[in-house]
């Protein structure tokens, strides 16, 4: 059975500042809350910091977790209210059906594979030569590149992003097909709400890890429930250990159904 958890984080505590600044440290804290894991189990997590004073940790686990240690070290252990919530994920999976629409959020690490990076570092050049790598994994850094990366892959994840809804034009002002430039794609119901680039150290290596991420939010329409379920449970894109890849769904607001 799969569970989705939501854990409140207190950003003013010393332990919290370390977790919030270092995805590797937060990954370790997440793993410490899941006692029963098997080889191949996928644990996904995401840090939502829309409100800087009330960041929220979301975690998808294949077994029921315990987040007491995070509450004690980085939460509000003596405060009132729900410190964390754990919900069965099955009811959401049962709602996946062809053509159904949901609001979504995804924090991902958009990348491309290239054999000729513009400015490869000395370390990367040496490593590629030694290990006979055929390509480099390079992060997309502009918002346009990141959005293109996302939209070009949605069908393989079992959904599409509908065209953006706009008001009907006044009579006589309807656009003609000839008015649309060739190659211009219609706007879609998705936007990038956050973009970040962080660097942290990984034990056993002298080269720091650089993580470039983008958070996508919008509306999706299911085209293949099986593929979407696989994306929900398995994650999307690289850097899943560092808080990327967790796609979450929610009912659409009343005015968008």
MARBA-3410 file (N, C-alpha, C, O; in Angstrom, 1 decimal):
257
0.8,-1.2,0.0,0.0,0.0,0.0,0.9,1.2,0.0,1.9,1.3,0.7 ~ 0.5,2.2,-0.8,1.3,3.5,-0.9,0.6,4.6,-0.1,-0.6,4.7,0.0 ~ 1.5,5.4,0.5,1.0,6.5,1.4,1.6,7.8,0.9,2.8,7.9,0.5 ~ 0.8,8.9,1.0,1.3,10.2,0.8,1.2,11.0,2.1,0.2,11.0,2.8 ~ 2.4,11.5,2.5,2.5,12.2,3.8,2.8,13.7,3.6,3.3,14.1,2.5
2.3,14.5,4.6,2.6,15.9,4.6,3.1,16.3,6.0,2.4,16.1,6.9 ~ 4.3,16.9,6.0,5.0,17.1,7.3,5.3,18.6,7.4,5.8,19.2,6.5 ~ 4.9,19.3,8.5,5.1,20.7,8.7,6.6,20.9,9.2,7.1,20.1,10.1 ~ 7.3,21.9,8.6,8.7,22.1,9.0,8.7,23.5,9.6,8.1,24.5,9.1 ~ 9.5,23.6,10.7,9.7,24.9,11.4,11.0,25.5,10.9,12.1,25.0,11.3
11.0,26.5,10.0,12.2,27.0,9.4,13.2,27.7,10.3,14.3,28.1,10.0 ~ 12.7,28.0,11.6,13.5,28.8,12.5,14.5,28.0,13.3,15.3,28.5,14.0 ~ 14.4,26.7,13.3,15.2,25.8,14.1,16.5,25.5,13.3,16.5,25.5,12.1 ~ 17.6,25.2,14.1,18.9,25.0,13.4,18.9,23.8,12.6,19.4,23.8,11.4 ~ 18.3,22.7,13.0,18.2,21.5,12.2,17.4,21.7,11.0,17.7,21.1,9.9
16.4,22.5,11.0,15.5,22.8,9.9,16.4,23.5,8.8,16.3,23.2,7.6 ~ 17.2,24.5,9.2,17.9,25.3,8.3,18.9,24.4,7.5,19.1,24.6,6.3 ~ 19.4,23.4,8.2,20.3,22.4,7.5,19.5,21.6,6.5,20.0,21.4,5.3 ~ 18.4,21.1,6.9,17.5,20.3,6.0,17.0,21.1,4.8,17.0,20.6,3.6 ~ 16.6,22.3,5.0,16.1,23.1,3.9,17.2,23.6,2.9,16.9,23.8,1.8
18.4,23.6,3.4,19.5,24.1,2.5,20.2,23.0,1.8,20.9,23.2,0.8 ~ 20.0,21.7,2.2,20.8,20.6,1.7,19.8,19.5,1.3,19.4,18.7,2.2 ~ 19.5,19.3,0.0,18.6,18.2,-0.4,19.1,16.8,0.0,18.3,15.9,0.3 ~ 20.4,16.7,0.1,20.9,15.4,0.5,20.6,15.1,1.9,20.2,14.0,2.3 ~ 20.7,16.1,2.8,20.4,15.9,4.2,18.9,15.6,4.4,18.5,14.8,5.2
18.1,16.3,3.6,16.6,16.1,3.7,16.3,14.7,3.2,15.4,14.1,3.7 ~ 17.0,14.2,2.2,16.7,12.9,1.7,17.0,11.9,2.8,16.3,10.9,2.9 ~ 18.1,12.1,3.5,18.5,11.2,4.6,17.4,11.1,5.7,17.1,10.1,6.2 ~ 16.8,12.3,6.0,15.8,12.4,7.0,14.5,11.7,6.5,13.8,11.0,7.3 ~ 14.2,11.8,5.2,13.1,11.1,4.7,13.3,9.6,4.8,12.3,8.9,5.2
14.4,9.1,4.4,14.7,7.6,4.4,14.6,7.1,5.9,14.2,6.0,6.1 ~ 15.0,7.9,6.8,14.9,7.5,8.2,13.5,7.3,8.7,13.3,6.7,9.8 ~ 12.5,7.8,8.0,11.1,7.6,8.4,10.4,6.5,7.8,9.2,6.2,8.1 ~ 11.1,5.7,7.0,10.5,4.6,6.3,11.2,3.3,6.8,12.2,3.0,6.3 ~ 10.6,2.5,7.7,11.2,1.3,8.3,11.3,0.1,7.3,12.3,-0.6,7.4
10.3,-0.1,6.5,10.2,-1.3,5.7,10.3,-0.9,4.3,9.4,-0.4,3.6 ~ 11.5,-1.2,3.7,11.7,-1.0,2.3,12.4,-2.2,1.7,13.0,-3.0,2.3 ~ 12.1,-2.4,0.4,12.6,-3.5,-0.3,13.5,-3.0,-1.5,13.2,-1.8,-1.9 ~ 14.4,-3.8,-2.1,15.1,-3.3,-3.2,14.2,-2.9,-4.4,13.3,-3.7,-4.7 ~ 14.4,-1.8,-4.9,13.6,-1.3,-6.0,12.4,-0.4,-5.6,11.8,0.2,-6.4
12.2,-0.3,-4.3,11.1,0.6,-3.8,11.5,2.1,-4.1,12.7,2.5,-3.9 ~ 10.5,2.8,-4.5,10.8,4.2,-4.8,10.1,5.1,-3.8,8.9,5.0,-3.5 ~ 10.9,6.0,-3.2,10.5,6.9,-2.2,10.6,8.3,-2.9,11.8,8.7,-3.2 ~ 9.5,9.0,-3.0,9.6,10.4,-3.7,9.3,11.4,-2.6,8.5,11.2,-1.7 ~ 9.9,12.6,-2.7,9.6,13.7,-1.8,9.7,15.0,-2.5,10.4,15.1,-3.5
9.1,16.0,-1.9,9.2,17.4,-2.4,9.0,18.4,-1.3,8.2,18.1,-0.4 ~ 9.8,19.4,-1.3,9.6,20.5,-0.3,8.9,21.6,-1.0,9.4,22.2,-1.9 ~ 7.7,21.9,-0.4,6.9,23.0,-0.9,7.1,24.2,0.0,6.8,24.1,1.2 ~ 7.7,25.3,-0.5,8.0,26.4,0.4,7.3,27.7,-0.2,7.9,28.8,-0.2 ~ 6.0,27.5,-0.6,5.3,28.7,-1.0,5.2,29.8,0.0,5.4,31.0,-0.3
5.0,29.3,1.3,5.1,30.3,2.4,6.4,30.0,3.1,6.5,29.0,3.8 ~ 7.3,31.0,3.1,8.7,30.7,3.7,8.6,30.4,5.2,9.6,29.8,5.7 ~ 7.6,30.9,5.9,7.5,30.6,7.3,6.8,29.3,7.6,6.8,28.8,8.7 ~ 6.2,28.6,6.6,5.5,27.4,6.8,5.8,26.4,5.7,4.9,26.0,5.0 ~ 7.1,26.0,5.5,7.4,25.0,4.4,6.8,23.7,4.8,6.6,23.3,5.9
6.4,22.9,3.7,5.8,21.7,3.9,6.5,20.6,3.1,6.9,20.8,2.0 ~ 6.8,19.5,3.8,7.4,18.3,3.2,6.4,17.3,2.7,5.6,16.9,3.6 ~ 6.4,17.0,1.5,5.5,15.9,0.9,6.3,14.7,0.6,7.4,14.8,0.0 ~ 5.8,13.5,1.0,6.6,12.3,0.8,5.6,11.2,0.3,4.6,11.0,0.9 ~ 6.0,10.5,-0.7,5.3,9.3,-1.2,6.1,8.1,-0.9,7.2,7.9,-1.3
5.5,7.1,-0.1,6.2,6.0,0.4,5.5,4.7,0.1,4.2,4.7,0.0 ~ 6.2,3.6,-0.1,5.5,2.3,-0.4,5.0,1.6,0.8,4.3,0.6,0.7 ~ 5.3,2.1,2.0,4.8,1.5,3.3,4.5,2.7,4.2,5.0,3.8,4.0 ~ 3.8,2.4,5.3,3.5,3.5,6.2,4.7,4.0,7.0,5.4,3.2,7.6 ~ 4.9,5.3,6.9,6.1,5.9,7.6,5.8,6.4,9.0,4.7,6.4,9.4
6.9,6.9,9.6,6.8,7.6,10.9,7.7,8.8,10.9,8.9,8.7,10.7 ~ 7.1,10.0,11.0,7.8,11.2,10.9,8.1,11.9,12.3,8.3,13.1,12.3 ~ 8.0,11.1,13.3,8.3,11.7,14.7,9.6,12.3,14.8,9.7,13.4,15.4 ~ 10.6,11.7,14.2,12.0,12.3,14.3,12.1,13.6,13.6,12.8,14.5,14.1 ~ 11.4,13.8,12.5,11.5,15.1,11.8,10.7,16.2,12.6,11.2,17.3,12.7
9.6,15.8,13.2,8.8,16.7,14.1,9.7,17.2,15.3,9.7,18.3,15.6 ~ 10.4,16.2,15.9,11.2,16.5,17.1,12.4,17.4,16.7,12.8,18.2,17.5 ~ 13.0,17.1,15.6,14.2,17.9,15.2,13.9,19.2,14.4,14.7,20.1,14.6 ~ 12.9,19.2,13.6,12.7,20.3,12.7,11.3,20.8,12.6,10.9,21.5,11.7 ~ 10.4,20.4,13.5,9.0,20.8,13.5,8.7,21.6,14.7,9.5,22.3,15.3
7.4,21.5,15.2,6.9,22.1,16.4,6.4,21.0,17.3,5.2,20.9,17.5 ~ 7.3,20.3,18.0,6.9,19.1,18.8,5.9,19.5,19.9,5.1,18.6,20.3 ~ 5.9,20.7,20.5,5.1,21.0,21.6,3.9,21.9,21.2,3.1,22.3,22.1 ~ 3.7,22.2,19.9,2.7,23.1,19.5,1.4,22.3,19.2,1.4,21.1,19.1 ~ 0.3,23.0,19.2,-1.0,22.4,18.9,-1.1,22.2,17.4,-0.3,22.7,16.6
-2.1,21.4,17.0,-2.3,21.1,15.6,-1.7,19.8,15.1,-1.0,19.2,15.8 ~ -1.9,19.5,13.9,-1.5,18.3,13.2,0.0,18.5,12.8,0.2,19.3,11.9 ~ 0.9,17.7,13.3,2.3,17.9,13.0,2.6,17.2,11.6,3.3,17.8,10.8 ~ 1.9,16.1,11.3,2.0,15.5,10.0,0.8,14.7,9.8,0.1,14.2,10.7 ~ 0.5,14.5,8.5,-0.7,13.7,8.0,-0.2,12.6,7.1,0.7,12.9,6.2
-0.8,11.5,7.2,-0.4,10.3,6.4,-1.7,9.8,5.8,-2.7,9.5,6.5 ~ -1.8,9.7,4.5,-3.0,9.3,3.8,-2.8,8.2,2.8,-1.7,8.1,2.2 ~ -3.7,7.2,2.8,-3.7,6.2,1.8,-3.8,6.8,0.4,-4.6,7.6,0.1 ~ -2.9,6.3,-0.5,-2.8,6.9,-1.8,-3.8,6.2,-2.8,-4.1,6.7,-3.9 ~ -4.3,5.1,-2.4,-5.2,4.3,-3.3,-6.4,5.0,-3.8,-6.7,4.9,-5.0
-7.2,5.8,-2.9,-8.3,6.5,-3.5,-8.0,7.4,-4.6,-8.8,7.6,-5.5 ~ -6.9,8.1,-4.6,-6.5,8.9,-5.7,-6.2,8.1,-7.0,-6.7,8.4,-8.1 ~ -5.5,7.0,-6.8,-5.2,6.2,-8.0,-6.5,5.6,-8.6,-6.5,5.4,-9.8 ~ -7.5,5.3,-7.8,-8.7,4.8,-8.3,-9.5,5.8,-9.1,-10.4,5.4,-9.9 ~ -9.2,7.1,-9.0,-9.9,8.1,-9.7,-9.3,8.4,-11.1,-9.9,9.2,-11.9
-8.2,7.8,-11.4,-7.5,8.0,-12.7,-8.4,7.4,-13.8,-8.6,6.2,-13.8 ~ -8.8,8.2,-14.7,-9.6,7.7,-15.8,-9.4,8.6,-17.1,-9.0,9.7,-17.0 ~ -9.5,7.9,-18.2,-9.3,8.6,-19.5,-10.1,9.9,-19.6,-11.3,9.8,-19.4 ~ -9.5,11.0,-19.9,-10.2,12.3,-20.1,-10.4,13.1,-18.9,-10.8,14.2,-18.9 ~ -10.2,12.5,-17.7,-10.4,13.3,-16.5,-9.3,14.3,-16.3,-8.1,14.1,-16.7
-9.7,15.5,-15.7,-8.7,16.6,-15.5,-8.5,16.8,-14.0,-9.3,16.6,-13.2 ~ -7.2,17.2,-13.7,-6.8,17.5,-12.4,-5.9,18.8,-12.4,-5.3,19.1,-13.4 ~ -5.8,19.4,-11.3,-4.8,20.4,-11.1,-3.5,19.6,-10.7,-3.6,18.6,-10.0 ~ -2.3,20.1,-11.0,-1.1,19.4,-10.7,0.0,20.3,-10.3,0.0,21.5,-10.5 ~ 1.0,19.7,-9.6,2.2,20.4,-9.3,3.3,19.4,-9.4,3.2,18.2,-9.0
4.4,19.8,-10.0,5.6,19.0,-10.2,6.9,19.8,-10.0,7.0,20.8,-10.7 ~ 7.8,19.4,-9.2,9.1,19.9,-9.1,10.0,18.9,-9.8,10.2,17.8,-9.4 ~ 10.7,19.4,-10.9,11.5,18.5,-11.7,12.9,19.1,-12.0,13.1,20.3,-11.7 ~ 13.7,18.3,-12.5,15.1,18.8,-12.9,15.2,18.6,-14.4,15.7,17.5,-14.9 ~ 14.8,19.6,-15.2,14.8,19.4,-16.7,16.3,19.4,-17.2,17.1,20.3,-16.9
16.6,18.3,-17.9,18.0,18.1,-18.4,17.9,17.7,-19.9,16.9,17.3,-20.4 ~ 19.1,17.8,-20.5,19.2,17.3,-21.9,20.5,16.5,-21.9,21.5,16.8,-21.2 ~ 20.6,15.5,-22.8,21.9,14.8,-23.0,22.5,15.3,-24.3,21.9,15.4,-25.3 ~ 23.8,15.6,-24.2,24.5,16.2,-25.3,25.9,15.6,-25.3,26.5,15.4,-24.3 ~ 26.4,15.4,-26.5,27.8,14.9,-26.6,28.8,16.1,-26.7,30.0,15.9,-26.7
28.3,17.3,-26.9,29.2,18.5,-27.1,28.7,19.6,-26.2,28.0,20.5,-26.7 ~ 28.9,19.6,-24.9,28.5,20.7,-24.0,29.3,21.9,-24.4,30.5,21.9,-24.9 ~ 28.7,23.1,-24.2,29.3,24.4,-24.6,30.6,24.6,-23.8,31.6,25.0,-24.3 ~ 30.5,24.4,-22.4,31.6,24.7,-21.6,31.8,23.6,-20.6,31.5,23.8,-19.4 ~ 32.3,22.4,-21.0,32.4,21.3,-20.0,33.6,21.6,-19.0,34.6,22.2,-19.4
33.3,21.3,-17.8,34.4,21.5,-16.8,35.5,20.5,-17.0,35.3,19.5,-17.6 ~ 36.7,20.8,-16.4,37.8,19.9,-16.5,37.5,18.6,-15.9,37.9,17.6,-16.5 ~ 36.7,18.6,-14.8,36.4,17.3,-14.1,35.5,16.5,-15.1,35.7,15.3,-15.2 ~ 34.5,17.1,-15.7,33.6,16.4,-16.5,34.3,15.9,-17.8,34.1,14.7,-18.2 ~ 35.2,16.7,-18.3,35.9,16.2,-19.5,36.8,15.0,-19.2,36.8,14.0,-19.9
37.5,15.1,-18.0,38.3,14.0,-17.6,37.5,12.7,-17.3,37.9,11.6,-17.7 ~ 36.4,12.9,-16.6,35.6,11.7,-16.3,35.0,11.1,-17.5,35.0,9.9,-17.6 ~ 34.5,11.9,-18.5,34.0,11.4,-19.7,35.0,10.6,-20.5,34.7,9.5,-21.1 ~ 36.2,11.1,-20.6,37.2,10.4,-21.3,37.6,9.1,-20.7,37.8,8.1,-21.3 ~ 37.7,9.1,-19.3,38.1,7.9,-18.6,37.1,6.8,-18.7,37.4,5.7,-18.8
35.8,7.2,-18.6,34.7,6.2,-18.5,34.0,6.0,-19.8,33.1,5.3,-19.9 ~ 34.5,6.7,-20.9,34.0,6.5,-22.2,32.5,6.8,-22.3,31.7,6.2,-23.0 ~ 32.1,7.9,-21.6,30.7,8.3,-21.7,30.5,8.9,-23.1,31.3,9.6,-23.7 ~ 29.3,8.6,-23.6,28.9,9.1,-24.9,28.3,10.4,-24.9,28.2,11.1,-25.9 ~ 27.8,10.8,-23.7,27.1,12.1,-23.6,27.2,12.7,-22.2,27.5,12.0,-21.3
26.9,14.0,-22.1,26.8,14.7,-20.9,25.4,14.9,-20.6,24.5,15.1,-21.5 ~ 25.0,15.0,-19.3,23.7,15.4,-18.9,23.8,16.9,-18.4,24.5,17.2,-17.4 ~ 23.2,17.8,-19.2,23.3,19.2,-18.9,21.9,19.7,-18.5,20.9,19.3,-19.1 ~ 21.9,20.6,-17.5,20.6,21.1,-17.1,20.1,22.2,-18.0,20.9,23.0,-18.6 ~ 18.8,22.3,-18.2,18.1,23.4,-18.9,18.0,24.5,-17.9,17.6,24.3,-16.8
18.5,25.7,-18.3,18.6,26.8,-17.3,17.6,27.9,-17.6,17.3,28.7,-16.7 ~ 17.1,28.1,-18.8,16.1,29.1,-19.0,14.7,28.6,-18.8,14.4,27.4,-19.0 ~ 13.8,29.5,-18.5,12.4,29.1,-18.3,11.8,28.5,-19.6,11.0,27.5,-19.5 ~ 12.1,29.1,-20.7,11.6,28.6,-22.0,12.1,27.2,-22.3,11.3,26.3,-22.7 ~ 13.3,26.9,-22.0,13.8,25.5,-22.2,13.2,24.5,-21.2,12.9,23.4,-21.6
13.0,25.0,-20.0,12.4,24.1,-19.0,10.9,23.8,-19.4,10.5,22.6,-19.2 ~ 10.2,24.8,-19.8,8.8,24.6,-20.2,8.7,23.7,-21.4,7.8,22.8,-21.5 ~ 9.6,23.9,-22.4,9.6,23.0,-23.6,9.9,21.6,-23.2,9.2,20.6,-23.7 ~ 10.9,21.4,-22.3,11.2,20.0,-21.8,10.0,19.3,-21.2,9.7,18.2,-21.5 ~ 9.2,20.1,-20.4,8.1,19.5,-19.8,7.0,19.1,-20.8,6.5,18.0,-20.8
6.6,20.1,-21.7,5.5,19.9,-22.6,5.8,18.8,-23.6,4.9,18.1,-24.1 ~ 7.1,18.6,-24.0,7.4,17.6,-25.0,7.3,16.2,-24.4,7.4,15.2,-25.2 ~ 7.2,16.0,-23.1,7.2,14.7,-22.5,5.9,14.3,-21.8,5.8,13.2,-21.3 ~ 4.9,15.1,-21.8,3.7,14.8,-21.1,3.0,13.6,-21.6,2.5,12.8,-20.7 ~ 3.0,13.3,-22.9,2.3,12.1,-23.4,2.9,10.8,-22.9,2.2,9.9,-22.7
4.2,10.8,-22.7,4.9,9.6,-22.2,4.6,9.4,-20.7,4.8,8.3,-20.2 ~ 4.1,10.4,-20.0,3.7,10.3,-18.6,2.2,10.1,-18.5,1.6,10.1,-17.4 ~ 1.4,10.0,-19.6,0.0,9.7,-19.6,-0.9,10.8,-19.5,-2.1,10.6,-19.1 ~ -0.5,12.0,-19.9,-1.4,13.2,-19.9,-1.0,14.2,-20.9,0.1,14.2,-21.4 ~ -1.9,15.2,-21.1,-1.6,16.3,-21.9,-2.0,17.6,-21.1,-2.7,17.5,-20.1
-1.5,18.7,-21.4,-1.8,20.0,-20.8,-2.7,20.7,-21.8,-2.3,21.1,-22.9 ~ -4.0,20.9,-21.4,-4.9,21.6,-22.4,-4.5,23.0,-22.7,-3.7,23.6,-22.0 ~ -5.0,23.5,-23.8,-4.7,24.9,-24.2,-5.3,25.8,-23.1,-6.4,25.5,-22.5 ~ -4.7,27.0,-22.9,-5.1,27.9,-22.0,-6.5,28.5,-22.3,-6.8,28.8,-23.5 ~ -7.4,28.6,-21.3,-8.7,29.1,-21.6,-8.7,30.7,-21.6,-8.1,31.3,-20.8
-9.3,31.2,-22.6,-9.4,32.7,-22.8,-10.9,33.1,-23.0,-11.7,32.3,-23.5 ~ -11.2,34.3,-22.8,-12.5,34.9,-23.0,-12.8,34.9,-24.5,-11.9,35.0,-25.3 ~ -14.0,34.7,-24.9,-14.4,34.8,-26.3,-14.3,36.2,-26.8,-14.6,37.2,-26.1 ~ -13.7,36.4,-28.0,-13.5,37.7,-28.6,-14.8,38.4,-28.9,-15.8,37.7,-29.2 ~ -14.9,39.7,-29.0,-16.1,40.4,-29.4,-16.4,40.1,-30.8,-15.5,39.8,-31.6
-17.7,40.2,-31.2,-18.1,39.9,-32.6,-17.3,40.7,-33.6,-17.1,42.0,-33.4 ~ -16.8,40.1,-34.6,-16.0,40.8,-35.6,-14.5,40.8,-35.3,-13.7,41.2,-36.2 ~ -14.1,40.3,-34.1,-12.7,40.3,-33.8,-12.1,38.9,-33.7,-11.0,38.7,-33.2 ~ -12.9,37.9,-34.2,-12.4,36.6,-34.1,-11.2,36.4,-34.9,-11.1,36.9,-36.1 ~ -10.1,35.7,-34.4,-8.9,35.6,-35.2,-9.1,34.6,-36.3,-9.9,33.6,-36.2
-8.4,34.8,-37.4,-8.4,33.8,-38.5,-7.1,32.9,-38.4,-6.1,33.3,-37.9 ~ -7.2,31.8,-39.0,-6.1,30.8,-39.0,-4.9,31.5,-39.6,-3.7,31.2,-39.2 ~ -5.0,32.4,-40.6,-3.9,33.0,-41.2,-3.2,34.0,-40.3,-2.1,34.5,-40.6 ~ -3.9,34.4,-39.2,-3.3,35.4,-38.3,-2.3,34.8,-37.4,-1.5,35.5,-36.8 ~ -2.3,33.4,-37.3,-1.3,32.7,-36.4,0.0,32.4,-37.1,-0.1,31.7,-38.1
1.1,32.9,-36.6,2.4,32.6,-37.3,2.7,31.1,-37.3,2.3,30.4,-36.4 ~ 3.3,30.7,-38.4,3.6,29.3,-38.5,4.6,28.9,-37.5,5.6,29.6,-37.2 ~ 4.4,27.7,-36.8,5.3,27.2,-35.8,5.0,27.7,-34.4,5.6,27.2,-33.5 ~ 4.1,28.7,-34.2,3.8,29.2,-32.9,2.8,28.3,-32.2,1.7,28.0,-32.8 ~ 3.1,27.8,-31.1,2.2,26.9,-30.3,1.3,27.6,-29.4,1.7,28.7,-28.9
0.1,27.2,-29.3,-0.9,27.8,-28.4,-0.4,27.8,-26.9,0.2,26.8,-26.5 ~ -0.8,28.8,-26.2,-0.5,28.7,-24.7,-1.2,27.6,-24.1,-2.3,27.2,-24.4 ~ -0.5,27.0,-23.1,-1.0,25.9,-22.3,-1.3,26.2,-20.9,-0.8,27.2,-20.4 ~ -2.2,25.4,-20.3,-2.5,25.6,-18.9,-1.4,25.1,-17.9,-1.7,24.2,-17.1 ~ -0.3,25.8,-18.0,0.8,25.4,-17.1,1.7,26.7,-17.0,1.8,27.5,-17.9
2.3,26.8,-15.8,3.2,27.9,-15.6,4.3,27.4,-14.6,4.1,26.5,-13.9 ~ 5.5,28.0,-14.7,6.6,27.8,-13.8,6.5,28.7,-12.6,6.5,29.9,-12.8 ~ 6.3,28.2,-11.4,6.1,29.0,-10.3,7.3,29.2,-9.4,7.4,30.1,-8.6 ~ 8.3,28.4,-9.7,9.6,28.6,-9.0,10.7,28.0,-9.8,10.6,26.9,-10.4 ~ 11.9,28.6,-9.8,13.1,28.1,-10.4,14.2,28.3,-9.5,14.4,29.4,-8.9
15.1,27.3,-9.3,16.2,27.4,-8.4,17.4,26.6,-8.9,17.3,25.7,-9.7 ~ 18.5,27.0,-8.3,19.8,26.4,-8.6,20.6,26.3,-7.3,20.9,27.3,-6.7 ~ 20.9,25.1,-6.8,21.6,24.9,-5.5,22.8,24.0,-5.7,22.9,23.2,-6.6 ~ 23.7,24.2,-4.8,25.0,23.4,-4.8,25.2,22.8,-3.4,25.1,23.6,-2.5 ~ 25.5,21.6,-3.4,25.8,20.9,-2.1,26.8,19.8,-2.3,27.0,19.4,-3.4
27.4,19.4,-1.2,28.5,18.4,-1.3,27.9,17.0,-1.1,26.9,16.8,-0.4 ~ 28.5,16.0,-1.7,28.1,14.6,-1.7,29.3,13.8,-1.1,30.4,13.9,-1.6 ~ 29.1,13.0,0.0,30.2,12.3,0.6,30.9,11.4,-0.4,30.3,10.8,-1.3 ~ 32.3,11.4,-0.3,33.0,10.5,-1.2,33.5,11.2,-2.5,34.3,10.6,-3.2 ~ 33.1,12.4,-2.7,33.5,13.1,-3.9,34.0,14.5,-3.5,33.5,15.1,-2.6
34.9,15.1,-4.3,35.4,16.4,-4.1,34.6,17.5,-4.9,34.7,18.7,-4.7 ~ 33.9,17.0,-5.9,33.1,17.9,-6.7,31.7,18.1,-6.2,31.0,17.1,-6.0 ~ 31.3,19.3,-6.0,29.9,19.5,-5.5,28.9,19.2,-6.5,29.1,19.2,-7.7 ~ 27.7,18.8,-6.0,26.5,18.6,-6.9,25.8,19.9,-7.1,25.5,20.6,-6.1 ~ 25.5,20.2,-8.3,24.7,21.3,-8.7,23.3,20.9,-9.2,23.2,20.1,-10.1
22.3,21.4,-8.6,20.9,20.9,-8.9,20.1,22.1,-9.4,20.0,23.1,-8.7 ~ 19.6,22.0,-10.6,18.8,23.0,-11.2,17.4,22.5,-11.3,17.1,21.5,-11.9 ~ 16.4,23.2,-10.8,15.0,22.7,-10.8,14.0,23.8,-11.2,14.3,25.0,-11.3 ~ 12.9,23.3,-11.6,11.7,24.1,-12.0,10.5,23.5,-11.4,10.3,22.3,-11.5 ~ 9.6,24.3,-10.9,8.3,23.8,-10.3,7.2,24.2,-11.3,7.0,25.4,-11.6
6.5,23.2,-11.8,5.4,23.4,-12.8,4.0,23.2,-12.1,3.9,22.3,-11.3 ~ 3.1,24.1,-12.4,1.8,24.0,-11.9,0.8,24.3,-13.0,1.1,25.1,-13.9 ~ -0.4,23.6,-13.0,-1.4,23.8,-14.0,-2.5,22.8,-14.0,-2.9,22.3,-12.9 ~ -3.0,22.5,-15.2,-4.1,21.6,-15.4,-3.7,20.5,-16.4,-3.1,20.8,-17.4 ~ -4.0,19.3,-16.1,-3.7,18.2,-17.0,-4.9,17.4,-17.3,-5.9,17.4,-16.5
-4.9,16.8,-18.5,-6.0,15.9,-18.9,-5.4,14.5,-19.1,-4.4,14.4,-19.9 ~ -6.0,13.5,-18.5,-5.4,12.1,-18.6,-5.6,11.5,-20.0,-6.8,11.5,-20.5 ~ -4.6,11.0,-20.6,-4.6,10.3,-21.9,-4.4,8.8,-21.8,-4.8,8.0,-22.6 ~ -3.7,8.4,-20.7,-3.4,7.0,-20.5,-3.3,6.8,-19.0,-2.2,7.1,-18.4 ~ -4.3,6.3,-18.3,-4.3,6.1,-16.8,-3.1,5.3,-16.4,-2.6,5.5,-15.3
-2.8,4.2,-17.1,-1.7,3.4,-16.7,-0.3,4.1,-16.7,0.4,3.9,-15.7 ~ -0.1,4.9,-17.7,1.2,5.6,-17.8,1.2,6.7,-16.7,2.3,6.9,-16.1 ~ 0.1,7.3,-16.4,0.0,8.3,-15.4,0.3,7.7,-14.0,1.0,8.3,-13.2 ~ -0.3,6.6,-13.7,-0.1,5.9,-12.5,1.4,5.6,-12.3,1.9,5.7,-11.2 ~ 2.0,5.1,-13.4,3.4,4.8,-13.3,4.2,6.0,-13.0,5.2,6.0,-12.2
3.9,7.2,-13.6,4.6,8.4,-13.3,4.4,8.9,-11.9,5.3,9.4,-11.3 ~ 3.1,8.7,-11.4,2.9,9.1,-10.0,3.7,8.3,-9.0,4.2,8.9,-8.0 ~ 3.8,7.0,-9.2,4.4,6.1,-8.3,5.9,6.1,-8.5,6.7,5.9,-7.5 ~ 6.4,6.3,-9.7,7.8,6.1,-10.0,8.6,7.4,-10.1,9.8,7.4,-10.1 ~ 7.8,8.5,-10.3,8.5,9.8,-10.4,8.8,10.2,-11.8,8.7,9.4,-12.7
9.1,11.5,-12.0,9.4,12.1,-13.3,10.7,12.7,-13.3,11.1,13.5,-12.5 ~ 11.5,12.3,-14.3,12.8,13.0,-14.5,13.9,12.5,-13.6,13.6,11.6,-12.8 ~ 15.1,13.1,-13.6,16.2,12.8,-12.8,16.2,13.5,-11.4,15.3,14.2,-11.1 ~ 17.2,13.1,-10.6,17.4,13.8,-9.3,16.3,13.5,-8.3,15.9,14.4,-7.5 ~ 15.7,12.3,-8.4,14.6,12.0,-7.4,15.0,12.0,-6.0,14.3,12.3,-5.1
16.3,11.5,-5.8,16.8,11.5,-4.4,16.9,12.9,-3.8,17.0,13.0,-2.6 ~ 16.9,13.9,-4.6,17.1,15.3,-4.2,15.8,16.1,-4.2,15.9,17.3,-4.3 ~ 14.7,15.4,-4.2,13.4,16.2,-4.0,12.8,16.5,-5.3,11.9,17.4,-5.4 ~ 13.1,15.9,-6.4,12.5,16.1,-7.7,11.7,14.9,-8.1,11.9,13.8,-7.7 ~ 10.7,15.1,-9.0,10.0,14.0,-9.6,8.6,13.7,-9.0,7.9,12.9,-9.7
8.3,14.2,-7.9,7.0,13.9,-7.3,5.9,14.7,-7.9,5.8,16.0,-7.7 ~ 5.0,14.1,-8.7,3.8,14.7,-9.3,2.6,14.5,-8.4,2.3,13.4,-8.0 ~ 2.0,15.6,-8.0,0.8,15.6,-7.1,-0.4,16.1,-7.9,-0.3,17.1,-8.6 ~ -1.5,15.5,-7.6,-2.8,15.9,-8.2,-3.8,16.4,-7.2,-3.7,16.1,-6.0 ~ -4.7,17.3,-7.6,-5.7,17.8,-6.8,-6.9,18.1,-7.6,-6.8,18.4,-8.8
-8.1,18.1,-7.0,-9.3,18.5,-7.7,-9.2,19.9,-8.3,-8.6,20.8,-7.7 ~ -9.8,20.2,-9.5,-9.7,21.5,-10.0,-10.6,22.4,-9.3,-11.7,22.0,-8.7 ~ -10.2,23.7,-9.2,-11.1,24.7,-8.6,-12.5,24.7,-9.3,-12.5,24.4,-10.5 ~ -13.5,25.2,-8.6,-14.8,25.1,-9.2,-14.9,25.8,-10.5,-15.7,25.4,-11.4 ~ -14.2,26.9,-10.7,-14.3,27.7,-12.0,-13.5,27.1,-13.1,-13.6,27.6,-14.2
-12.8,26.0,-12.9,-11.9,25.5,-13.9,-12.4,24.1,-14.4,-11.7,23.4,-15.2 ~ -13.5,23.6,-13.9,-13.9,22.2,-14.2,-14.7,22.2,-15.6,-15.1,21.2,-16.0
END
